[in-house]
Amino acid sequence: MSESLNVQQRAIQGVIRGLGMLPEPAQRLIAGKPVVIDGQRLLTEVQMALRLLNAMPGSSFEDLPLRQAREQVDAEAMIFGAPEQVDIIEDVRIPTREGSVAGRVYRGSAAAEVEGAVAYYHGGGWVVGSLVSVDSVCRFLAAHTNLVIVSVDYRLAPEHPFPAAVHDAVDAYRWLRSHPQWGTTVAVAGDSAGGNLSAVVCAETLDDENGPPDFQLLFFPVTDVSTKHASYRLFSDGYFLTEKQMDWYIGHYLPNPSDRTDPRASPLLGDPTGHPPAHVAVSGFDVLRDEGIAYAKKLQAADVPTSLQLVEGHIHAFVNATGVGKWSKRALAEAVAALSAGMQQARERG
């Protein structure tokens, strides 16, 4: 995947960032009439960005050839993200049971004492997304903590359908556990499909010699592909992630419908007893909102210490939009604070 923008994409990026700096009244003129659904009001800067994004040519990537769809998603992440400066970025190979996958290691400060590590799994419905699409998120995590962030480029469907991504995610976590130089406290984190994989890793490693992760950070996770929760009806189209795109993702990743009730695909259908503490962040305007909330509540019911962050006026993938306005950064910073606190508590528990 390309890690640079073309001239047109850079121009779009400049326009979007400039508009994101406008005062709210000016943004409202561009955004249009306020949108209120289910008692929540869409943030003005988000509505403005959506209007621009929906006007871009080829925005419905699920209708494109697969390679082009992947390139478009990476480009959108670079356009809307704001990569922060970090001291160390290193590409690595991560061994897995079926070969190896690419990884990328981030450290915010080379001089700071490492306080643990995080295996990060990108979003993209198990079909698109890459080390490129999640670069700005991993940079943010590394820049605002003393944790080593390891981005995992797990195999994608339809070339590698379920459970290939699960195998890679679990193996990457176990590999990270074998590197104590990055700290003996290890978390998993991810957005959307990556949040799904993070939750599944916690379940799949409960009986490991080194145990499951010490903490899990789940951004708007996919937790139930067996059915469509009420938020699908409320936000089916027009709010970045659409119902049509989710159907496309699930069809590629889980072509066998019987697999969709497997807890490794739908962790909401599993038993989270004994799972590590969690922070679950969900977007108010998101088809995945309700299943994310349901998963947080299920963790809490199983006595798993869990905090739930509802970013009411935002859309899916807000972590990838830190280059637009202020609210994405604020929401991401709140989640990172929860991660830091959770890892601190894990170190104190030993």
C-alpha positions in Angstrom: 0.0 0.0 0.0 1.2 3.5 -0.8 2.2 5.6 2.3 2.0 9.0 0.5 -0.8 11.1 -0.9 -1.0 12.3 -4.5 -1.4 16.0 -5.4 -5.2 15.9 -5.4 -5.4 14.0 -2.1 -3.0 16.5 -0.5 -5.2 19.4 -1.7 -8.2 17.7 -0.2 -6.3 17.2 3.1 -5.4 20.8 3.2 -8.9 22.0 2.6 -10.3 19.7 5.3 -7.8 20.7 7.9 -8.4 24.3 7.1 -12.1 23.9 7.5 -11.6 22.1 10.7 -10.0 25.2 12.2 -13.0 27.4 11.4 -15.2 28.7 14.2 -18.3 26.6 14.8 -20.7 29.1 13.3 -18.8 29.0 10.0 -18.7 25.2 10.1 -22.4 25.2 10.6 -22.9 27.1 7.4 -21.0 24.4 5.5 -22.5 21.5 7.4 -26.2 22.5 7.0 -29.1 22.1 9.3 -28.3 20.3 12.6 -28.9 16.5 12.6 -30.5 15.0 15.7 -31.2 11.3 16.0 -32.1 9.2 19.0 -31.7 12.2 21.3 -28.2 12.9 20.0 -26.9 15.8 18.0 -24.3 15.2 15.3 -21.2 17.4 16.1 -21.0 20.3 13.7 -17.4 19.6 12.6 -18.3 15.9 12.0 -21.4 16.8 9.9 -19.2 19.2 7.9 -16.6 16.5 7.3 -19.2 14.0 6.3 -20.7 16.3 3.8 -17.3 16.8 2.2 -16.5 13.0 2.4 -19.8 12.0 0.9 -19.2 14.4 -2.0 -15.8 12.9 -2.8 -15.7 10.7 -6.0 -15.7 6.9 -5.3 -16.5 7.2 -1.6 -18.5 4.0 -1.7 -15.4 1.8 -1.7 -17.4 -1.5 -1.4 -18.4 -1.0 -5.1 -14.7 -0.8 -6.2 -12.3 -3.6 -7.1 -10.7 -4.9 -3.9 -7.2 -3.4 -4.5 -8.7 0.0 -5.3 -10.9 -0.2 -2.2 -8.0 -0.9 0.0 -6.0 2.0 -1.5 -8.9 4.4 -1.0 -9.3 3.5 2.7 -5.6 4.0 3.3 -5.8 7.4 1.5 -8.8 8.5 3.5 -7.0 7.6 6.8 -4.0 9.7 5.7 -6.3 12.6 4.7 -8.3 12.7 7.9 -5.6 11.7 10.4 -2.9 13.8 12.0 0.2 11.8 12.6 2.1 12.9 15.7 5.9 12.9 16.0 7.4 9.9 17.8 11.0 8.9 18.3 11.0 5.3 17.0 9.1 3.6 14.2 10.4 0.2 13.2 9.0 -2.4 10.8 9.2 -6.0 12.0 8.0 -9.5 11.0 5.8 -11.3 13.5 5.9 -15.1 13.4 2.5 -16.9 13.3 1.4 -20.5 13.1 0.9 -20.2 9.4 4.0 -18.1 8.5 4.4 -14.5 9.5 2.8 -11.1 9.2 4.1 -7.6 9.1 4.2 -5.4 12.1 5.2 -1.9 13.0 6.7 -0.8 16.4 6.1 2.7 17.8 7.8 4.4 20.8 7.0 7.9 21.7 10.2 8.6 23.5 13.4 6.7 23.2 14.6 8.1 26.5 11.5 7.2 28.6 11.3 4.0 30.5 9.0 1.5 28.8 5.9 0.8 30.9 4.4 -2.0 28.8 3.3 -2.9 25.3 0.1 -2.9 23.3 -0.8 -5.1 20.3 -2.9 -2.9 18.1 -5.3 -4.4 15.4 -6.5 -2.1 12.7 -10.1 -1.7 11.6 -11.5 -2.3 8.1 -14.0 -5.1 8.5 -11.2 -7.8 8.2 -11.1 -6.9 4.5 -9.5 -3.4 4.1 -7.1 -1.5 6.4 -3.4 -1.8 7.0 -0.4 -0.5 8.9 -0.9 2.7 6.8 -4.6 3.2 7.7 -3.9 3.0 11.5 -0.6 4.9 11.5 -1.9 8.1 13.0 -3.8 6.2 15.8 -0.7 4.2 16.8 1.4 7.4 16.7 -1.1 9.1 19.0 -1.0 6.1 21.5 2.8 6.1 21.5 3.1 9.9 21.8 0.8 10.1 24.8 2.0 7.1 26.8 5.2 5.3 27.7 4.0 2.2 26.1 5.4 0.4 23.1 2.7 0.1 20.4 2.9 -2.8 18.0 0.6 -2.5 15.0 -0.3 -5.9 13.5 -1.0 -6.4 9.8 -3.1 -9.5 10.1 -4.2 -11.3 6.9 -7.3 -10.0 5.2 -10.4 -11.6 3.7 -11.6 -12.7 1.2 -8.1 -14.1 0.4 -7.9 -15.3 4.0 -11.4 -15.7 5.5 -12.3 -16.4 9.2 -10.5 -17.6 11.3 -7.2 -16.5 9.7 -7.3 -13.0 11.3 -8.1 -14.6 14.7 -5.0 -16.9 14.4 -2.8 -14.0 13.4 -4.1 -11.7 16.2 -3.6 -14.4 18.9 -0.1 -15.3 17.6 0.9 -11.7 17.5 -0.2 -11.2 21.1 1.7 -14.3 22.2 4.8 -13.1 20.3 4.6 -9.7 22.1 4.4 -11.6 25.4 7.8 -13.1 24.5 9.5 -9.7 24.4 9.9 -8.7 28.0 12.3 -5.8 27.0 9.1 -4.0 26.1 7.6 -4.6 29.5 5.8 -7.5 31.1 2.5 -5.7 31.1 0.7 -6.3 27.7 -2.6 -4.9 26.4 -4.6 -5.4 23.3 -6.4 -2.6 21.4 -8.1 -2.1 18.2 -10.8 -0.3 16.3 -13.9 -1.9 14.7 -12.8 -5.3 13.3 -9.6 -4.7 15.3 -11.7 -4.2 18.5 -13.4 -7.5 17.6 -10.0 -9.3 17.4 -8.9 -7.7 20.6 -11.9 -9.1 22.5 -11.4 -12.5 20.9 -7.7 -12.6 21.8 -8.8 -12.1 25.5 -11.0 -15.2 25.2 -8.6 -17.4 23.3 -5.7 -16.8 25.7 -7.4 -17.4 29.1 -5.5 -20.7 29.6 -2.2 -19.5 28.3 0.9 -20.0 30.5 1.4 -16.2 30.5 -2.3 -15.5 30.7 -4.6 -13.2 28.7 -3.8 -9.5 28.1 -3.6 -7.2 31.1 -6.0 -4.7 29.6 -8.2 -4.3 26.5 -9.1 -1.1 24.7 -11.9 -1.5 22.3 -12.9 1.3 19.9 -16.4 0.8 18.4 -15.9 -3.0 18.2 -17.8 -5.4 16.1 -19.2 -7.8 18.7 -22.1 -9.5 17.0 -22.3 -10.5 13.3 -25.1 -12.9 13.9 -27.8 -10.2 13.9 -28.4 -6.4 13.4 -29.0 -4.4 16.5 -31.3 -1.3 16.6 -28.5 1.2 15.7 -28.3 -0.4 12.2 -31.8 0.9 11.6 -31.0 4.4 13.0 -27.7 4.9 11.2 -27.8 2.6 8.1 -26.5 5.2 5.7 -24.8 8.6 5.6 -22.7 8.3 8.7 -19.4 6.9 7.3 -19.9 3.2 8.1 -23.0 2.0 6.4 -25.1 -1.1 6.7 -24.2 -2.0 3.1 -20.5 -1.9 4.0 -21.0 -4.1 7.0 -22.8 -6.6 4.8 -19.9 -6.5 2.4 -17.4 -7.0 5.2 -19.2 -9.9 6.8 -19.8 -11.6 3.4 -16.1 -11.6 2.7 -14.8 -12.5 6.1 -17.5 -15.0 7.1 -18.9 -16.5 3.8 -20.2 -19.5 5.8 -23.2 -18.2 7.7 -22.8 -20.8 10.4 -19.6 -19.2 11.5 -21.3 -16.0 12.4 -22.5 -17.4 15.8 -19.0 -18.6 16.7 -17.8 -16.4 19.7 -14.5 -16.0 17.8 -16.6 -14.0 15.3 -19.3 -12.6 17.6 -17.7 -12.2 21.1 -21.0 -10.9 22.4 -22.3 -14.5 22.2 -19.4 -15.8 24.3 -18.7 -15.9 28.1 -16.4 -13.1 29.2 -15.9 -14.4 32.7 -12.2 -13.9 33.6 -11.5 -11.5 30.9 -9.1 -8.5 31.6 -10.3 -5.0 32.5 -11.6 -3.1 29.6 -12.4 0.3 28.2 -15.0 0.3 25.4 -15.4 3.5 23.4 -18.4 3.7 21.0 -19.7 6.4 18.6 -23.2 7.8 19.0 -23.9 7.8 15.2 -22.7 4.3 14.3 -24.4 1.1 13.2 -22.1 -0.7 15.7 -23.1 1.5 18.6 -25.6 -0.8 20.3 -23.6 -4.0 20.1 -20.6 -2.2 21.5 -22.7 -1.0 24.4 -24.1 -4.4 24.9 -20.6 -5.9 25.0 -19.5 -3.4 27.7 -22.6 -4.3 29.8 -21.9 -8.0 29.4 -18.4 -7.5 30.6 -19.7 -5.6 33.6 -22.3 -8.3 34.3 -19.4 -10.8 34.4 -17.6 -8.7 37.0 -15.0 -7.6 34.5 -13.9 -4.0 35.4 -15.2 -2.1 32.4 -15.6 1.6 31.6 -17.9 2.7 28.7 -17.2 5.9 26.7 -20.1 7.0 24.5 -18.9 9.7 22.1 -22.4 11.0 21.5 -22.1 13.3 18.5 -19.4 11.4 16.6 -19.3 8.7 13.9 -17.6 5.4 13.4 -13.8 5.6 13.1 -13.4 8.9 15.0 -9.9 7.7 16.1 -8.8 8.0 12.4 -10.0 11.6 12.1 -7.7 13.5 14.5 -6.7 15.9 11.7 -10.3 17.4 11.5 -11.3 19.8 14.3 -11.0 19.0 18.0 -13.5 16.4 19.1 -11.7 13.3 17.7 -8.5 14.2 19.5 -10.5 14.8 22.7 -12.3 11.5 22.5 -9.1 9.6 21.7 -7.2 11.3 24.5 -9.9 10.2 27.0 -9.6 6.6 25.8 -5.8 6.7 26.0 -6.1 8.0 29.6 -8.2 4.9 30.4 -5.5 2.7 28.8 -2.7 4.3 30.8 -4.7 4.0 34.0 -5.5 0.4 33.3 -1.9 -0.5 32.6 -0.8 1.3 35.7 -3.2 -0.8 37.8 -2.0 -4.0 36.0 1.6 -3.2 36.9 0.6 -2.6 40.5 -1.2 -6.0 40.6 2.1 -7.5 39.4 
